[in-house]
């Protein structure tokens, strides 16, 4: 199946729909990844702190390397130039890969004051061919502006909490001005609003499930989405979103679900990591 992709500012591209592997246990990761591959997934998102990179690597080993797009992230306790280089090599080893498609700084962790130094390590990894694309996660405009101002290198992607109750329109506009792709974590809002009658109405209109409506919204908005699940039936459901689109009226309706207080995860400025 041909899947839509998002062009990145470094000449590479990312599959627009992937599998998030947060809270996927180390013992089940390989099986989940293999099931996802059989379903058609090619984009897999993990992180050192998830503790499942070895299982993910085991699952991915059955696929041709050129067919998959793999993301992992450096955790806050490994920020800093040398520590980040070591963390990247360790992740590559666990994932059984010669290179990463995307490597992210997981949080700016401004209290640590190391994210620029960490970014310089990512630039070096890219120069060495160990990473193709480099980006950030949970960064605010002020953090990105500092990275670019001090290194001249703009992230390819910023992966942030983004869902119908927290649509991040101002941040997305900032990304668009700087050529940064927006990737949504918790794209289903941790399933907290899938029973909303507005979504249910659109699901009935399109003969789809609420989750499929929400994932389709991300795709139609030009976002990269990485819904998580370990259940085979949900893997298939979440991936079966390429046979329809939302019209302008649908998207206008869903835009009204946005809430100023809609953030469900940590605030990047105050998270005590």
C-alpha positions in Angstrom: 0.0 0.0 0.0 1.3 3.4 -0.9 1.2 5.6 2.2 1.3 9.4 2.3 4.5 11.0 3.3 5.6 14.4 4.6 8.6 16.1 3.0 11.2 17.2 5.6 13.4 20.3 5.3 16.5 18.1 4.9 15.4 16.3 1.8 14.2 13.2 3.5 10.5 12.3 4.0 8.5 10.7 6.8 5.6 8.3 6.5 2.6 10.3 7.7 1.2 7.6 9.9 3.2 5.5 12.3 3.0 3.4 15.4 3.9 5.0 18.7 5.5 2.5 21.1 5.2 4.4 24.4 4.0 2.0 27.2 4.7 -1.0 25.0 6.3 -3.5 27.2 9.8 -4.8 26.4 8.5 -8.4 26.3 5.7 -7.6 23.9 7.4 -5.0 21.6 8.8 -7.5 19.1 5.4 -9.1 18.6 3.6 -5.8 18.3 6.1 -4.5 15.8 5.9 -7.6 13.7 2.1 -7.5 13.7 2.3 -3.8 12.7 4.6 -4.6 9.8 2.2 -7.3 8.6 -0.6 -4.7 8.8 1.4 -2.3 6.6 3.0 0.1 9.1 6.5 1.3 8.1 7.0 4.1 10.7 7.9 3.2 14.3 8.5 5.6 17.1 10.3 4.6 20.3 12.6 6.2 22.9 15.4 5.1 25.2 13.2 5.8 28.2 10.5 3.4 27.0 12.9 0.5 27.8 11.8 -1.4 24.7 14.4 -0.6 22.0 15.8 -4.1 22.0 12.3 -5.6 21.5 11.6 -3.1 18.8 14.8 -3.9 17.1 14.1 -7.6 17.2 10.7 -7.0 15.6 12.1 -4.8 12.9 14.8 -7.2 12.0 12.4 -9.1 9.7 11.9 -6.1 7.5 14.2 -4.7 4.8 16.0 -1.7 6.2 15.0 0.6 3.4 11.3 -0.1 3.9 11.1 1.2 7.5 11.4 4.6 9.2 12.6 4.4 12.8 12.6 7.2 15.4 14.1 7.1 18.8 14.8 9.9 21.3 17.5 10.9 23.8 16.2 11.2 27.3 16.8 14.1 29.6 19.4 12.4 31.8 21.6 11.8 28.7 21.6 15.4 27.5 24.9 17.0 26.9 27.3 16.6 23.9 29.2 13.5 24.9 26.4 11.8 26.8 24.1 12.2 23.8 26.6 10.6 21.4 26.9 7.7 23.8 23.1 7.4 24.1 22.7 7.4 20.3 25.3 4.6 19.8 23.5 2.6 22.5 20.2 3.0 20.9 21.5 2.0 17.5 23.0 -1.2 19.1 19.7 -2.1 20.8 17.7 -1.4 17.7 20.1 -3.4 15.5 20.4 -0.5 13.1 23.3 1.1 11.3 21.5 4.5 11.2 18.4 6.1 12.6 15.9 7.8 10.3 15.0 10.3 13.0 16.6 11.2 16.3 14.9 13.6 18.6 15.7 15.5 21.8 12.7 14.3 23.9 12.2 17.4 26.1 13.9 20.8 26.2 14.4 20.4 30.0 15.3 24.0 30.3 16.3 23.7 33.9 19.2 21.5 32.8 20.3 24.1 30.3 21.8 21.4 28.0 19.5 21.3 25.0 21.7 23.4 22.7 24.8 21.2 23.5 22.6 18.2 22.9 21.5 19.6 19.6 25.1 20.0 18.5 25.6 16.3 19.2 22.7 15.5 16.9 24.2 17.6 14.2 27.4 15.6 14.5 25.5 12.3 14.4 23.9 13.5 11.2 27.2 14.6 9.7 28.6 11.1 10.5 25.7 9.4 8.7 24.4 7.7 11.9 21.2 9.7 11.8 19.4 10.9 8.7 17.0 13.5 10.1 17.3 15.3 13.5 14.5 17.0 15.4 13.0 17.8 18.7 10.0 16.9 20.8 8.0 19.1 23.1 9.9 22.2 22.2 8.4 25.7 22.3 9.2 28.4 19.8 11.7 30.1 22.1 13.6 26.8 22.4 13.7 26.3 18.7 14.7 29.9 18.0 17.7 29.4 20.4 18.8 26.2 18.6 18.7 27.8 15.2 20.3 31.0 16.5 23.2 29.2 18.1 23.8 26.5 15.5 22.2 27.6 12.3 20.4 24.2 12.0 16.6 24.0 12.0 14.9 20.8 13.3 13.2 18.7 10.7 10.4 17.8 13.1 8.9 18.9 16.4 6.9 16.1 17.9 4.4 17.5 20.4 1.2 16.7 22.2 -1.5 17.4 19.6 -5.1 16.2 19.3 -8.6 17.6 18.8 -8.8 19.0 22.3 -5.3 20.6 22.0 -4.8 21.5 18.4 -1.7 23.7 18.8 -2.5 26.1 16.0 -0.1 28.8 17.0 2.8 26.4 17.3 1.9 24.8 14.0 1.9 28.2 12.3 5.4 28.8 13.8 6.5 25.4 12.4 5.1 26.3 9.0 7.0 29.6 8.9 10.3 27.7 9.6 9.7 24.6 7.4 9.4 22.3 10.4 7.1 19.3 10.2 4.6 18.8 13.1 4.3 15.4 14.5 1.4 14.5 16.9 1.9 12.4 20.0 -1.2 11.2 21.8 -3.1 11.9 18.5 -6.2 10.2 19.9 -6.1 12.3 23.1 -5.4 9.1 25.1 -9.0 8.1 24.1 -10.4 10.6 26.5 -12.8 12.2 24.0 -13.5 9.5 21.4 -17.1 9.3 22.7 -17.7 13.0 21.9 -21.0 13.2 20.0 -19.4 15.4 17.3 -16.9 12.7 16.5 -19.6 10.1 16.7 -21.7 12.0 14.2 -18.8 12.1 11.7 -18.0 8.5 12.3 -21.6 7.6 11.3 -21.5 9.9 8.3 -18.3 8.2 6.9 -19.1 4.7 8.2 -15.9 4.7 10.2 -14.9 4.4 13.9 -14.3 7.5 16.0 -10.6 6.7 16.1 -10.4 6.6 12.4 -12.1 10.0 12.1 -9.5 11.5 14.5 -6.5 9.9 12.7 -7.9 11.1 9.4 -8.1 14.6 10.8 -4.4 14.5 11.6 -3.6 13.4 8.1 -5.8 15.9 6.4 -4.3 18.7 8.5 -0.8 17.8 7.2 0.4 16.3 10.5 2.4 13.2 11.2 0.6 11.0 13.6 1.8 8.1 15.8 -1.2 6.5 17.6 -0.2 3.8 20.0 -1.8 0.4 20.6 -0.7 -3.1 21.3 -3.9 -4.8 20.2 -4.0 -6.3 16.7 -7.5 -5.2 16.0 -6.6 -1.6 16.9 -3.5 -1.8 14.8 -5.7 -2.6 11.8 -8.4 -0.1 12.6 -5.9 2.8 13.1 -4.2 2.0 9.8 -7.4 1.7 7.8 -7.7 5.4 7.2 -6.5 5.9 3.6 -9.8 5.2 1.9 -11.6 8.4 2.8 -11.0 12.0 3.6 -12.8 14.6 5.6 -14.4 17.5 3.8 -14.0 21.2 4.7 -17.2 21.2 6.7 -16.0 18.2 8.8 -12.7 19.8 9.6 -14.4 23.1 10.5 -16.7 21.1 12.9 -13.7 19.4 14.5 -11.8 22.7 14.8 -14.4 23.7 17.4 -13.3 20.9 19.7 -10.1 22.7 20.5 -9.7 23.9 24.1 -7.2 26.3 25.6 -6.9 24.0 28.6 -6.7 20.9 26.5 -3.2 19.8 27.3 -3.2 16.4 29.0 0.6 15.8 29.3 3.4 17.8 30.9 4.0 21.4 30.2 7.5 21.7 28.5 8.3 24.8 30.6 7.5 23.4 34.0 8.0 19.6 33.7 10.3 18.6 36.4 12.5 16.1 34.5 
